[in-house]
């Protein structure tokens, strides 16, 4: 239980959970009717967000 609480304090883990929820919603509702080119831009933006989150990470999850 303690590990789960540590994980929920991580911005990277919270971002990953948000992506998972949005992926499920997109699969069932087709929330974003976007073309393959737009999907490419979304993928690139997600990669940038993940990289930025990794750069600002200063401590391990267990230290939070």
GIQUI-V174385 format. One record per residue. RES is the residue in one small letter. PSI is psi in whole degrees, -180 to 180 (* if undefined). Layout:
[[RES PSI] [RES PSI]]
This chain:
[[x -39] [x -38] [x -40] [x -41] [x -39] [x -43] [x -38] [x -12] [x -6] [x 126] [x -35] [x -43] [x -42] [x -39] [x -42] [x -40] [x -41] [x -43] [x -40] [x -45] [x -45] [x -35] [x -42] [x -45] [x -45] [x -39] [x -37] [x -33] [x -16] [x 52] [x -39] [x 98] [x 87] [x 154] [x 167] [x -35] [x -41] [x -36] [x -37] [x -44] [x -40] [x -44] [x -42] [x -41] [x -41] [x -42] [x -41] [x -44] [x -45] [x -40] [x -44] [x -43] [x -38] [x -38] [x -40] [x -6] [x 126] [x -15] [x 158] [x 159] [x -38] [x -16] [x -2] [x *]]
